Amino acid sequence: MVELKVNKTILELVQGDITEQSTDAIVNAANAALQLGGGVAGAIKRKGGPKIQEECDRIGGTYVGGAVITTGGNLKAKYVIHAVGPRWGEGNEDEKLKNATLNSLKLADEKNLKSISFPAISTGIFGFPMKRASEIMLKTTIEYLKARTGLEKVVFVLYDRESYNIFNETLKSITA
């Protein structure tokens, strides 16, 4: 685990399963239709139960770069923020990933949440390169935390050792 303090907020990197996080919210790497299929979304659906998908169906969807919030169902987290990252190759991917990250942080603040956990958005079946995603997500988060926020903790939960190492190296290079 790596920890960094940005203003009053703790930024953490951990290797693990995002569905096991007990932060106020976890972020789902969602698709625009908010259909919980495979990857992070599939794990959230399995552990969180049908209530999450039911709320997603009522919301109906959101745009690439957008974020919406639902209950956490049976998860330890009270809420799931569904952030829609870009598919690699669709165009303007960097900006869309930045917006998905930023809109998740803003939504957490709007709901007065104190903690949030992120996966590496868009790096699974959407094909976004891990190194590039780590740079965009970490820089966006650190910049956001330098301003006024009620967030006390932001955790990046990386599923495997390789992803964790990439995020860790990126964090070291941008905070050096």
Residue pairs with C-beta under 8 A, 6 or more apart in sequence:
1 12
1 13
1 14
2 12
2 13
2 168
2 171
3 10
3 11
3 12
4 10
4 11
4 12
4 171
4 175
5 11
6 142
6 145
6 146
7 145
7 146
7 149
8 152
9 145
9 149
9 151
9 152
9 153
9 154
10 152
10 153
10 154
11 141
11 142
11 145
11 153
11 154
11 155
11 156
11 171
12 153
12 154
12 155
12 156
13 155
13 156
13 158
13 164
13 167
13 168
13 171
14 155
14 156
14 157
14 158
14 164
15 157
15 158
15 159
15 160
15 161
15 163
15 164
16 157
16 158
16 159
17 43
17 157
17 159
18 26
18 27
18 40
18 43
18 44
18 117
18 118
18 119
18 157
18 159
19 26
19 43
19 44
19 47
19 48
19 75
20 76
21 76
21 77
21 117
21 155
21 157
22 76
22 77
23 77
23 115
23 116
23 117
23 153
23 155
24 77
24 78
24 79
24 108
24 113
24 114
24 115
24 116
25 69
25 72
25 77
25 78
25 79
25 80
25 81
25 108
25 111
25 113
25 115
25 116
25 117
26 44
26 72
26 75
26 77
26 79
26 80
26 81
26 116
26 117
26 157
27 67
27 80
27 81
27 82
27 83
27 104
27 116
27 117
27 118
27 119
27 121
28 36
28 40
28 41
28 44
28 80
28 81
28 82
28 83
28 119
29 39
29 40
29 41
29 83
29 85
29 119
29 120
29 121
29 122
29 123
29 124
29 126
30 36
30 41
30 56
30 62
30 82
30 83
30 84
30 85
31 37
31 41
31 84
32 61
32 62
32 63
32 64
32 84
33 61
34 56
34 57
34 59
34 60
34 61
34 62
34 68
34 82
35 41
35 53
35 56
36 42
36 44
36 45
36 52
36 53
36 56
37 45
38 124
38 125
39 124
39 125
40 119
40 124
44 52
44 75
44 80
45 52
45 53
47 74
47 75
48 72
48 73
48 74
48 75
48 80
49 73
49 74
50 73
51 71
51 73
51 74
52 70
52 71
52 72
52 73
52 80
55 70
55 71
56 68
56 70
56 82
59 68
59 70
62 68
62 82
62 84
63 84
64 84
64 85
64 86
64 90
64 96
64 100
65 84
65 85
65 86
65 95
65 96
65 97
65 98
65 99
65 100
65 103
66 83
66 84
66 99
66 100
66 103
67 81
67 82
67 83
67 84
67 100
67 103
67 104
67 106
67 107
68 81
68 82
68 107
69 79
69 80
69 81
69 82
69 107
69 111
70 79
70 80
70 82
71 78
71 79
71 80
72 78
72 79
72 80
73 80
77 117
79 111
79 113
81 104
81 107
81 108
81 116
83 100
83 101
83 103
83 104
83 121
84 100
85 96
85 97
85 100
85 121
85 122
85 126
85 128
86 92
86 93
86 96
86 97
86 100
86 122
86 126
86 128
87 93
87 122
87 126
87 127
88 122
88 126
88 127
88 128
88 129
89 127
90 96
93 122
93 128
94 132
94 136
97 121
97 122
97 128
97 133
97 136
97 137
98 136
98 140
100 121
100 122
101 118
101 121
101 136
101 137
101 140
101 141
102 140
102 144
104 116
104 118
105 116
105 140
105 141
105 144
105 149
105 151
105 154
108 116
108 151
109 149
109 150
109 151
112 150
113 150
113 151
114 150
114 151
114 152
114 153
115 151
115 152
115 153
115 154
115 155
116 151
116 153
116 154
116 155
117 154
117 155
117 156
117 157
118 137
118 141
118 154
118 155
118 156
118 157
119 156
119 157
119 158
119 159
120 130
120 133
120 134
120 137
120 156
120 158
120 159
120 163
120 167
121 128
121 133
121 137
122 128
122 133
123 129
123 130
123 133
123 163
130 162
130 163
130 166
131 166
131 170
134 166
134 167
134 170
134 171
135 170
135 174
137 156
138 156
138 167
138 170
138 171
138 174
139 174
141 154
141 156
142 174
142 175
145 151
145 154
156 167
158 164
158 166
158 167
